[in-house]
Amino acid sequence: MTQVNSIQDNSPLLPGFKLGKFLINPPIALAPMAGITDLPFRRVCRRFGIGLTVTEMIASRAVGQGRERTERMAELDDNESPVSIQIAGSDSKFVVEAALWAQERGADFIDINMGCPVKKVVKQIAGSAMLRDEPLVARVIDAVVKAVEVPVTLKIRTGWDEQSKNVENIARIAENHGIQMLTVHGRTRAQMFNGHANWFDIGRAKSVVSIPVIGNGDIIDGDSAIEMVKQSGCDGVMIGRAVQGNPWVLAEVHAALMGLPKPAAPAADEVWGVVLEHMLHLADFHGIARASKLARKHVPWYSKGWKGSAEFRSNFQKVHTWPEQMEAAKAYFLTLSEKELTPELLLAN
Ligand SMILES: Cc1cc2nc3c(=O)[nH]c(=O)nc-3n(C[C@H](O)[C@H](O)[C@H](O)COP(=O)(O)O)c2cc1C
């Protein structure tokens, strides 16, 4: 099974960097994704060569309301380190409260979200909407940095829209007010997830600060990771959507940064091993009812690119109980595995 997180060597291209008392090496981070990067998913990804994980975004106003769901979003594994808890909000009082709460829960770093483009968040002048109000950015950062002991990091987009890109200003403000690492998703808010991330814009942030800058947006494999590093000069990379159903991409990016050959694609039985592990973590952490809902999202992703994927995806949505989901996933991936081993297929390849 692919496992590279024991590798200590430095990448000649991205040697890693210090953040507080931690060495971020490999400088590869799993992007925070609401509804996806829960503890079970982060557990699966950890083994594939990442140097930093981040929780899903937690709304600062939700903290203190005593909801179990919020508490679970901040749950970390004992051996999950270094890890950031990401918080969002624009009212310093609530953001500070959330940061202190996150620190208490064992976060090695507090990451502030100023990149979320979602309407509900933007309406409250949080997430990416904050980029339009630079004094507000400074105030919120100031308040959090003063309140907590752990390093505070920031995740941004490159601005509100093409006409008002202010990635350099925000980067400078961040560094001047005590942010210790900056992640830049190379899109404006107006772009949502459309078009392509502008990796040169990540470089614009990098060129005006001396804190580490993590590049994010549209890394899909080793080659794209290398290209982003070259275009932006970033100190680390963050990968999100490409990891859904494909944690192996993390090992591929790691190999590319190390100048090593691309690892072999996983065999179907190896994929099944990871799907099973993921499903067991989901059930263990969330309980069967919620695990079942989440599996409907995650499990079909693992079939992408495999024979019969479209049919499997459609059939999997029709299966409702947890044992049936397990059975359906096992039958699909193990049948693929058997097919792979038939002499006809070996010859055909
Ligand atoms: C479903 C989904 C949920 C996301 N949730 C968050 C979040 O909670 N916090 C955050 O900073 N970014 C969030 N993002 C943005 C990602 O962290 C990342 O910036 C973006 O997907 C671009 O990177 P990628 O091209 O590697 O996916 C989310 C993205 C997606 C697709």
The ligand as an ORCA input file, in Angstrom:
! r2SCAN-3c Opt
* xyz 0 1
  C     -16.749     21.181     -1.874
  C     -15.723     22.209     -1.507
  C     -15.697     22.722     -0.232
  C     -14.748     23.695      0.115
  N     -14.709     24.150      1.398
  C     -13.724     25.013      1.764
  C     -13.553     25.390      3.115
  O     -14.289     24.943      4.013
  N     -12.567     26.271      3.405
  C     -11.722     26.779      2.443
  O     -10.828     27.566      2.758
  N     -11.846     26.406      1.163
  C     -12.802     25.521      0.804
  N     -12.877     25.098     -0.477
  C     -11.875     25.569     -1.454
  C     -10.670     24.627     -1.484
  O      -9.990     24.613     -0.264
  C      -9.682     25.049     -2.592
  O      -9.270     26.354     -2.321
  C     -10.309     25.001     -3.983
  O     -11.063     23.822     -4.161
  C      -9.231     25.105     -5.074
  O      -8.313     24.049     -4.966
  P      -8.400     22.727     -5.895
  O      -8.414     23.191     -7.323
  O      -7.178     21.937     -5.547
  O      -9.668     22.032     -5.547
  C     -13.818     24.145     -0.852
  C     -13.856     23.618     -2.133
  C     -14.794     22.662     -2.474
  C     -14.783     22.087     -3.867
*
